Amino acid sequence: MAIDALPKDPMMLLSFVNTRMRDENINLTELCEQFGADREAVEEALKKTGYHYDDVLRKFI
């Protein structure tokens, strides 16, 4: 499944996923499971804007 359930705008997506992961103390895989989103699609969408996911920090930087 694509990232249809998440914000389309890359900056809104960045803010949304980082905030949800921080507030719920979850990682990217868990967030994607909650929203039925494909983790690779989320990472690719944010990679295009220069961000990458850090597993240790649990956020896009």
N, C-alpha and C positions, 0 to 999 in steps of 0.2 A: 504494500500500500504506500502511496506517496505521502507527502506532508500536507495533505488537504486540510487536516484538522488544525493545523498550526498557522500562525500569521504568514502571509505571503511576502511582505516587505522584509528584506534581509535584516535591517536594523531592528525592526519590531520582533522578528524571529529571535535574533540574538538576545535582546532584552528579555523576551518571554522565557526562553529556555534557561538562560542563566538565573533568572529570578526564581522560576519554579524549582530548579535543581537546588538552589540555595535554601529556599523557604521550606521545601519538603525533605531536604537532606537525602536526595536521590541522585543517581548517576544518569547519564544520557540514555543508556539502555532502558532503564526503568521509566524514564519520562516518555520515551518513544512507545513503550508498551502501553502506558496509560492512554495515549492518544492514538494508538493504532498507526503510528508513523514509522517509516523506514529510517533507521538510524543512518544508513549510508546516504540517503537523500538529504537528511538534515545536515550532516557533515559536509556534503558536497555543496549545498546551497550557501553555507557559511564560509566554506573554503574560497569560494569565488569572491568574497569580500575581504579576504585576507585573515580570517580567523580560523583557528584549529582547536580541536577539543583536547584538553589536558585531563587525563584520567586521574591523576593525583589530586589536582585542584578541583576536579569536577565542574569545570566551566570552560567556555570558549574564551580564548585569549588571542 
